[in-house]
Amino acid sequence: MRRRGLTLLEVLIATAILAVLAAAVAPLIARAGMLLLASPESVSKVDIFDLAALADAFLAEPNSFGIEETPLHKIGQLEIEWPVNDGDDHRRPPAAERSRSSVTVQAMPSNDPASDHLWLAFTCGDLTIYRWVSIPEDARKKRPTDHGGPD
């Protein structure tokens, strides 16, 4: 007589082995999932669009970032924080709210002392956005003339 299939005893043993393996592996998988959720790679970071929106908001209203008296072309380097999100205020992106990263703003003047502009570099983590800022005419340094006489 030829036997076809598995006996009940073989099926019960295979089921018990699978149950023991599942019980041993389940905590490892759960721990790995928790580590992935807590790792810096899985936390949403500030993206380039968040940083661009912050740079535009800074240029539009520097007073809301604590820059009251200093003109933008004289700021040098400073750190700013993301604005507080008050309900309908969409100026603070959700990614920045989770990461709570500060942003460094650095003025990058031209080598030409009579230049009419400078660049502001907004840096957060490994992202940098540049914005053009005009220098008022009375604040520009006049270049000396080559011939030594009046212009």
C-alpha positions, 0 to 999 in steps of 0.5 A: 500500500502506497502512502499519499500525503502526510500523516496527522503526526507529521502535520502537528510536528511541522505546525509546532516547529513553525509556531516556535520559529514565529514566536522567536522571530516576532520580537526581533521584527518588532524591535527592528521596526521600532529602531527604524521609526526612531532612526534619523533616516526615517524622521522627515527632514527639512526639504529644499522647498521648506527652506526656500519658503523660509528664505522667502518669508525671511526676506519679506518680513525680517522683523518676524525673525528678530531682525528689527534694526539691522538692514539685511545687507549688514547682517553678517551671519546669524541663526534663525528658528522656524516661525511658530505655526499658529493654526492657519499660519502655513509659514512653518512646514511640518517637516521642520516642525518635527526636526526643529532644525535651526537655519544659518543665514550668512551674507555673502558680499561681492568682491566688488565694493561698488556692487549693488547686491549681495547673496544671503545663504540660508543653510539647514543641515546639508541644504543651502538656498541663496537669495539675492538682496539689493544694497541701497545706493547710499550704503555702497562703497564708491570705487576710486576713479582711475584718473584721480579726478572727479567723476 
